Amino acid sequence: MKAIKFLGNKNLEIIDTAKPIPGKGFAVVKVMASGICRTDIDFFYEKAEPTDITGGHEVTGIVDQPAVPGMFEKGDRVLLNCHWTCGSCKHCLAGDLIFCTELKALGFEFNGGYAEYVLAPESILRRLPDDISLGAGIIAGDALGTAYHAVKKAGVVKGDRVGVIGVGPVGLMAVASATYFGEEVFAIDVINERLEMAKEMGAAKILNPLLTNIEEQVKEDTSGDGLDTIIECTGSSDAINNALKLLKFRGKMIFVGVCTGLNVNAYDLITAREIVIIGSRNYHDSELEEIFGLIRKNPFIEKIITNRFKIIEASAAFKMAEERKGLKIILTP
């Protein structure tokens, strides 16, 4: 089979390698769609050193060879949950897979979907309904699942004013999710094309901080109160600092973007205003049917898939993603 090997310094090649063999608890899945995530750009494509791991954690496909023994059959359509866990600890039993101390991630600790076939623990396979496309399944399993979970964790109610900072794929899905629950959404980004897409996803207001004083605009639009909740999807320290200023007293900030270094005046921006800080990561398995339901009612969500490339065109696909062109880019067989 063909697979992508990352050579370091934004170089990759398509290699021929052995097709995996199923075993006890493991199935072989024919990859039908694999999404390129910003994490893959940072972790594989832009790294200086090569890697032997086949990346790709956003995967949908068709069971080619079931596990031995297995619950799935050849031909079953599946979505892969990227988290492989022990399945027996208190966190796994509660459905909180991300807290399992033995957690391993598809496409990071074991080979992922940037290949024609992937060997997957059967425990990470989720049935993909026939009326949900393989592309929509990619969205459900990452961008939408992550955003939907964050909006639910915020505890927002109909009529709340919600800011979404950064409307890439996850941010756009946060816009769609918040709108689905009846919130008035303020989408904020520096890329006008993404803001226009946010309008299509239901945003009531779109704001570009390069063109508008968003602090003044938000105050004007909220009668001086500020936003009830912000879903932060950039991971940028500067963006987070500016976003905190947009919240009302006792407003809620939901951290979704990956930020590894935050410098913030915690007293003035958080403590003195009693801001509630909530972290949110991935989604809960129990939410998957709700997420599919949202897709059924909002099929336009699949518009965030702007580009599809064959696996042999991976170099062009990753270059486009690295340059932040398009939105969700998908590799197909």
Backbone torsions as a table, in degrees:
resi	resn	phi	psi	omega
1	MET	NA	164.5	176.8
2	LYS	-95.1	144.7	177.9
3	ALA	-148.5	158.8	179.4
4	ILE	-92.8	130.5	173.1
5	LYS	-115.6	125.3	179.2
6	PHE	-87.9	124.1	-174.1
7	LEU	-96.7	-9.0	-176.6
8	GLY	98.3	154.2	176.9
9	ASN	55.4	43.3	175.0
10	LYS	67.0	26.0	176.3
11	ASN	-115.7	143.0	176.3
12	LEU	-147.6	164.2	175.1
13	GLU	-142.1	155.6	175.3
14	ILE	-93.8	121.2	-177.0
15	ILE	-111.5	158.6	170.7
16	ASP	-99.1	128.2	-178.4
17	THR	-142.1	167.1	-176.2
18	ALA	-68.4	137.0	173.6
19	LYS	-66.5	135.8	-178.4
20	PRO	-66.1	159.7	-178.4
21	ILE	-116.1	132.3	-179.7
22	PRO	-68.7	161.2	178.6
23	GLY	-155.1	-167.8	-179.4
24	LYS	-61.8	115.3	178.3
25	GLY	82.0	0.2	-177.7
26	PHE	-124.4	135.5	177.7
27	ALA	-115.9	153.5	172.2
28	VAL	-98.8	125.1	-178.7
29	VAL	-113.2	129.4	172.6
30	LYS	-77.5	118.7	-176.4
31	VAL	-74.8	123.5	178.0
32	MET	-104.8	-25.4	176.8
33	ALA	-155.6	138.0	178.3
34	SER	-139.6	119.9	-175.8
35	GLY	-85.2	145.7	174.2
36	ILE	-92.5	120.9	-178.9
37	CYS	-107.3	152.0	178.4
38	ARG	-57.4	-32.1	178.5
39	THR	-60.6	-38.1	179.2
40	ASP	-67.1	-35.6	176.9
41	ILE	-62.1	-46.9	-177.7
42	ASP	-69.6	-41.6	-170.1
43	PHE	-82.5	-32.7	-176.0
44	PHE	-115.4	-57.9	-166.9
45	TYR	-66.8	-42.5	-175.5
46	GLU	-92.1	-7.1	179.1
47	LYS	-66.8	148.5	-178.9
48	ALA	-73.3	-33.5	-174.2
49	GLU	-95.6	152.4	176.8
50	PRO	-73.5	166.9	177.3
51	THR	-137.4	147.5	178.3
52	ASP	-92.6	-10.7	179.0
53	ILE	-78.6	136.8	171.1
54	THR	-84.1	117.0	-177.3
55	GLY	-75.0	-171.3	177.1
56	GLY	106.3	97.2	-178.9
57	HIS	-111.1	-2.2	174.9
58	GLU	-106.0	100.0	-168.3
59	VAL	-136.8	133.1	165.0
60	THR	-126.9	153.6	-178.7
61	GLY	-172.0	-163.6	-178.4
62	ILE	-127.0	131.8	179.4
63	VAL	-61.9	121.0	-179.5
64	ASP	-94.6	-45.1	177.3
65	GLN	-137.5	114.6	-177.0
66	PRO	-64.9	162.5	175.0
67	ALA	-66.2	163.4	179.9
68	VAL	-121.1	112.4	-19.2
69	PRO	-71.6	169.7	-175.2
70	GLY	-148.5	164.3	178.3
71	MET	-96.5	-14.7	-178.5
72	PHE	-104.6	157.1	-179.6
73	GLU	-119.3	158.7	176.7
74	LYS	-55.3	131.6	179.7
75	GLY	96.8	-11.1	178.3
76	ASP	-64.8	135.8	175.7
77	ARG	-84.1	131.9	-174.5
78	VAL	-138.3	153.4	169.0
79	LEU	-111.7	136.9	179.7
80	LEU	-98.4	120.5	169.8
81	ASN	-74.8	128.4	-171.0
82	CYS	-73.5	-5.3	-176.1
83	HIS	-103.6	118.5	176.1
84	TRP	-103.4	121.4	-173.7
85	THR	-129.1	178.3	-176.8
86	CYS	-71.1	-29.4	177.9
87	GLY	81.0	-2.4	-174.4
88	SER	-128.7	-11.2	179.9
89	CYS	-74.9	172.1	-176.8
90	LYS	-63.0	-32.0	180.0
91	HIS	-71.1	-45.3	178.8
92	CYS	-62.6	-42.5	-179.1
93	LEU	-65.4	-25.9	177.0
94	ALA	-86.9	-4.1	-179.0
95	GLY	87.4	2.3	-179.7
96	ASP	-89.9	69.7	-173.1
97	LEU	-60.0	-33.4	-175.0
98	ILE	-66.6	-14.0	-179.5
99	PHE	-96.7	-1.9	179.7
100	CYS	-62.6	131.1	-178.0
101	THR	-72.1	-14.1	179.2
102	GLU	-104.6	16.6	-176.6
103	LEU	-58.6	134.1	171.3
104	LYS	-128.0	144.9	-174.7
105	ALA	-108.4	130.4	174.2
106	LEU	-56.2	131.5	178.6
107	GLY	81.3	3.6	176.9
108	PHE	-129.8	-59.9	176.6
109	GLU	-90.5	-20.2	173.9
110	PHE	-144.5	158.6	-169.5
111	ASN	-57.4	138.5	-176.9
112	GLY	-110.5	-152.4	-165.8
113	GLY	-94.4	10.1	174.2
114	TYR	-83.0	58.3	-177.4
115	ALA	-161.3	171.0	179.1
116	GLU	-76.4	-26.5	178.0
117	TYR	-139.3	151.1	176.8
118	VAL	-133.5	137.2	173.6
119	LEU	-88.6	116.2	-172.4
120	ALA	-125.8	136.3	170.7
121	PRO	-57.0	132.3	-177.6
122	GLU	-58.4	-26.0	-177.4
123	SER	-66.4	-16.1	179.7
124	ILE	-98.7	-0.9	178.7
125	LEU	-80.6	135.3	175.8
126	ARG	-125.6	135.9	-179.3
127	ARG	-67.6	133.3	178.7
128	LEU	-102.1	115.9	-178.2
129	PRO	-57.1	150.5	-177.3
130	ASP	-61.4	-27.8	-178.0
131	ASP	-89.9	5.5	174.8
132	ILE	-108.8	118.5	-176.7
133	SER	-66.2	162.2	178.3
134	LEU	-63.1	-35.0	176.5
135	GLY	-67.8	-44.7	177.9
136	ALA	-63.0	-31.5	177.1
137	GLY	-64.0	-38.0	175.3
138	ILE	-58.8	-45.3	-179.3
139	ILE	-64.5	-44.2	-178.5
140	ALA	-59.5	-39.8	-173.3
141	GLY	-79.1	-5.7	179.0
142	ASP	-142.8	-80.9	-172.5
143	ALA	-57.9	-50.3	-178.8
144	LEU	-73.0	-43.3	179.1
145	GLY	-58.0	-44.9	179.4
146	THR	-62.7	-46.1	-177.8
147	ALA	-68.2	-42.8	-179.0
148	TYR	-61.1	-44.1	179.1
149	HIS	-61.8	-40.7	-179.7
150	ALA	-65.0	-43.3	179.9
151	VAL	-64.1	-40.0	177.9
152	LYS	-66.0	-40.9	179.8
153	LYS	-63.4	-28.8	-179.7
154	ALA	-66.5	-21.3	179.9
155	GLY	66.6	31.0	-177.7
156	VAL	-71.2	155.0	178.3
157	VAL	-123.1	161.1	-177.7
158	LYS	-54.2	131.4	179.3
159	GLY	96.6	-13.4	176.1
160	ASP	-61.5	150.5	174.2
161	ARG	-97.7	119.0	-173.4
162	VAL	-119.6	127.5	174.2
163	GLY	-96.1	136.1	172.6
164	VAL	-115.8	115.8	-177.2
165	ILE	-97.9	113.4	-177.7
166	GLY	90.3	103.7	-176.5
167	VAL	-111.7	57.6	163.6
168	GLY	-75.8	-161.7	-178.1
169	PRO	-54.5	-47.2	-180.0
170	VAL	-67.2	-43.9	179.6
171	GLY	-62.1	-41.0	177.7
172	LEU	-63.0	-37.9	177.4
173	MET	-71.0	-28.0	173.3
174	ALA	-67.6	-39.1	175.7
175	VAL	-60.0	-49.1	-179.0
176	ALA	-62.7	-40.0	-178.6
177	SER	-68.7	-45.9	-180.0
178	ALA	-63.9	-40.2	177.0
179	THR	-63.3	-38.6	178.8
180	TYR	-57.7	-36.1	180.0
181	PHE	-88.3	2.5	173.4
182	GLY	92.9	15.3	179.2
183	GLU	-85.1	157.0	172.4
184	GLU	-90.7	116.6	-169.6
185	VAL	-104.3	132.0	172.8
186	PHE	-106.4	111.1	179.6
187	ALA	-95.0	131.0	-174.8
188	ILE	-128.4	125.1	179.9
189	ASP	-162.8	164.5	178.6
190	VAL	-99.2	-0.9	179.7
191	ILE	-108.6	112.7	-173.9
192	ASN	-62.8	-34.9	179.9
193	GLU	-61.6	-37.3	179.0
194	ARG	-71.7	-34.8	176.9
195	LEU	-65.2	-38.1	177.5
196	GLU	-64.9	-37.9	176.0
197	MET	-66.0	-36.2	177.6
198	ALA	-60.2	-36.8	175.7
199	LYS	-60.9	-40.9	178.3
200	GLU	-65.5	-28.8	179.0
201	MET	-83.0	-3.8	174.5
202	GLY	116.0	2.0	-178.9
203	ALA	-60.7	133.8	177.9
204	ALA	-80.5	-32.5	-179.7
205	LYS	-133.3	140.1	172.6
206	ILE	-122.8	133.0	-174.3
207	LEU	-133.5	129.2	176.2
208	ASN	-110.2	112.0	-177.1
209	PRO	-63.8	-14.7	175.9
210	LEU	-79.2	-17.5	-176.4
211	LEU	-116.0	-16.8	-173.3
212	THR	-138.9	144.7	169.8
213	ASN	-78.5	96.2	-171.0
214	ILE	-70.4	-28.6	177.8
215	GLU	-63.1	-45.1	178.4
216	GLU	-67.2	-39.9	-177.8
217	GLN	-66.1	-41.4	179.3
218	VAL	-65.2	-41.3	177.8
219	LYS	-61.1	-42.1	179.6
220	GLU	-64.1	-41.6	-176.3
221	ASP	-77.0	-14.5	-178.8
222	THR	-117.8	20.4	-179.8
223	SER	55.9	35.0	176.7
224	GLY	86.2	-4.3	-175.0
225	ASP	-77.7	-45.6	-171.9
226	GLY	102.4	177.3	-176.4
227	LEU	-82.8	147.1	177.5
228	ASP	-71.6	-40.2	-174.3
229	THR	-146.2	146.9	172.0
230	ILE	-126.6	132.2	172.3
231	ILE	-101.5	110.9	-173.6
232	GLU	-96.2	115.9	-173.3
233	CYS	-117.8	7.9	-176.6
234	THR	-94.0	-35.9	-173.2
235	GLY	76.8	8.0	-179.2
236	SER	-89.4	128.9	179.4
237	SER	-60.3	-42.6	179.5
238	ASP	-63.8	-43.0	-180.0
239	ALA	-63.5	-38.6	179.6
240	ILE	-65.4	-44.3	178.1
241	ASN	-59.4	-45.2	179.8
242	ASN	-68.3	-35.5	-179.2
243	ALA	-66.9	-38.8	-179.8
244	LEU	-58.0	-32.1	-179.4
245	LYS	-69.9	-15.8	-178.0
246	LEU	-88.0	-10.4	-176.8
247	LEU	-81.3	148.3	172.8
248	LYS	-76.0	170.2	173.0
249	PHE	-57.7	135.6	-177.6
250	ARG	60.7	25.8	172.8
251	GLY	-73.5	170.9	-175.7
252	LYS	-119.2	132.9	175.5
253	MET	-110.8	119.5	179.2
254	ILE	-103.6	116.5	-179.4
255	PHE	-87.6	116.3	176.3
256	VAL	-116.7	-42.9	179.3
257	GLY	-62.5	151.7	-178.5
258	VAL	-85.0	107.1	178.7
259	CYS	-120.4	118.1	-177.0
260	THR	-103.7	-0.1	178.1
261	GLY	-153.9	104.6	-175.7
262	LEU	-117.7	123.2	175.9
263	ASN	-112.3	108.9	-173.0
264	VAL	-139.2	144.4	172.6
265	ASN	-78.4	88.2	-171.4
266	ALA	-63.3	-34.3	-177.9
267	TYR	-68.6	-54.8	-175.3
268	ASP	-66.1	-40.5	-172.8
269	LEU	-91.3	-22.5	-175.8
270	ILE	-121.2	-63.5	-172.4
271	THR	-61.5	-51.9	-175.3
272	ALA	-63.8	-23.1	-177.9
273	ARG	-106.9	3.8	178.8
274	GLU	52.2	48.8	178.3
275	ILE	-75.9	138.5	178.1
276	VAL	-94.8	126.3	-179.5
277	ILE	-107.8	127.6	-178.6
278	ILE	-131.0	130.6	173.4
279	GLY	-93.2	145.6	179.9
280	SER	-143.9	131.8	-175.1
281	ARG	-139.3	126.6	175.6
282	ASN	56.1	-148.8	-177.5
283	TYR	-142.5	165.6	179.2
284	HIS	-95.4	138.4	-179.0
285	ASP	-54.0	-33.2	-178.6
286	SER	-66.6	-14.9	-179.6
287	GLU	-89.9	-6.1	-171.2
288	LEU	-63.4	-41.7	178.5
289	GLU	-65.0	-36.0	176.2
290	GLU	-63.8	-39.7	179.8
291	ILE	-65.1	-42.1	175.9
292	PHE	-61.8	-38.3	178.2
293	GLY	-62.5	-39.2	177.4
294	LEU	-63.0	-41.6	179.2
295	ILE	-62.6	-42.2	-179.1
296	ARG	-61.2	-36.7	-179.1
297	LYS	-83.5	-16.5	-177.2
298	ASN	-134.7	66.8	-177.2
299	PRO	-62.1	-16.8	178.6
300	PHE	-65.1	-13.6	179.6
301	ILE	-55.1	-32.6	-177.6
302	GLU	-67.7	-8.0	177.6
303	LYS	-63.2	-19.5	-179.9
304	ILE	-69.9	-14.7	172.4
305	ILE	-79.2	101.4	-174.6
306	THR	-98.0	-20.1	-175.8
307	ASN	-146.4	138.0	174.9
308	ARG	-124.3	131.9	179.2
309	PHE	-126.8	146.4	169.2
310	LYS	-69.6	154.9	-178.3
311	ILE	-59.2	-31.1	179.7
312	ILE	-71.7	-11.2	177.3
313	GLU	-101.1	21.7	-173.2
314	ALA	-58.8	-35.9	-179.4
315	SER	-59.4	-45.9	178.8
316	ALA	-66.4	-37.8	-179.3
317	ALA	-64.3	-46.0	-178.0
318	PHE	-70.9	-33.6	176.3
319	LYS	-63.3	-43.1	178.3
320	MET	-62.4	-43.8	179.9
321	ALA	-65.4	-41.4	179.8
322	GLU	-63.0	-33.2	179.6
323	GLU	-86.2	5.1	178.9
324	ARG	58.9	36.8	173.8
325	LYS	-95.0	141.8	-175.8
326	GLY	73.0	-171.3	179.1
327	LEU	-119.6	-99.0	177.4
328	LYS	-87.6	124.4	179.6
329	ILE	-110.4	131.6	-174.0
330	ILE	-121.8	139.2	172.5
331	LEU	-98.5	138.5	179.1
332	THR	-127.3	166.4	-177.9
333	PRO	-58.4	NA	NA
